[in-house]
Amino acid sequence: RPGDPADFAFLLVTGHVGVLDDFCDSHGRHSGASFVECSVPGQFTGELNLFTGESRKNRIVATEDLSMWTITRESLQQMQRDQLQLAFAFQSIALRYAAHRMNLSMLDGHVHTV
């Protein structure tokens, strides 16, 4: 949920999730939510906030049964201490993926926080 600590990220193995973005009307009243992104198997979700420590900005909703691999902040910190090369490789993959996802979003005309 928005405002929750970003203490994990996940790689979707099977199933689908939707990223909901709450929005307000011009008077600041909550006027609903819409899917701003749908994730499919093979996609990371929550990786940027895991690295930056920022709180969650959107709500993730499973749209069908799913399985996923998670990486917690604690396991990332342990990887950074014990397996620095692996941590750098993971960070590089996650950041390249995030940049690609944001580029696609901008090409589609969707500008939103991730």
Secondary structure as the mmCIF struct_conf table of DSSP 4:
data_model
#
loop_
_struct_conf.conf_type_id
_struct_conf.id
_struct_conf.beg_label_comp_id
_struct_conf.beg_label_asym_id
_struct_conf.beg_label_seq_id
_struct_conf.end_label_comp_id
_struct_conf.end_label_asym_id
_struct_conf.end_label_seq_id
TURN_TY1_P TURN_TY1_P1 PRO A 2 GLY A 3
BEND BEND1 ASP A 4 ASP A 4
STRN STRN1 PHE A 8 THR A 14
BEND BEND2 GLY A 15 GLY A 15
STRN STRN2 VAL A 17 CYS A 24
TURN_TY1_P TURN_TY1_P2 SER A 26 HIS A 27
BEND BEND3 GLY A 28 GLY A 28
STRN STRN3 HIS A 30 SER A 39
TURN_TY1_P TURN_TY1_P3 PRO A 41 GLY A 42
STRN STRN4 PHE A 44 THR A 45
BEND BEND4 GLY A 46 GLY A 46
HELX_RH_AL_P HELX_RH_AL_P1 GLU A 47 THR A 52
HELX_LH_PP_P HELX_LH_PP_P1 GLU A 54 ARG A 56
BEND BEND5 ASN A 58 ASN A 58
STRN STRN5 ARG A 59 ALA A 62
BEND BEND6 THR A 63 GLU A 64
STRN STRN6 SER A 67 THR A 72
HELX_RH_AL_P HELX_RH_AL_P2 ARG A 73 ASP A 82
HELX_RH_AL_P HELX_RH_AL_P3 LEU A 84 LEU A 107
TURN_TY1_P TURN_TY1_P4 ASP A 108 GLY A 109
#
